[in-house]
Amino acid sequence: MDTKDKSLEFMQIAMKYIPEAKEQLEKAGIELSLDMLQPFLGLLTKVMSDAYELGKQEAKSEE
């Protein structure tokens, strides 16, 4: 699977948790709009990609 496919998969995972994140932010008095959300989704997918690569490297080193 190439990087673009992984990024899409990571974005889909992140979107699954958006309602929960929105609820938590609203409880804290912070309104969440799609415009505000986009940079955070990009950052989250970068974090998920780095974590995926780290896990992949660790799996290879254990072989």
Secondary structure by P-SEA (a helix, b strand, c coil): ccaaaaaaaaaaaaaaaaaaaaaaaaaaccccccccaaaaaaaaaaaaaaaaaaaaaaaaaac
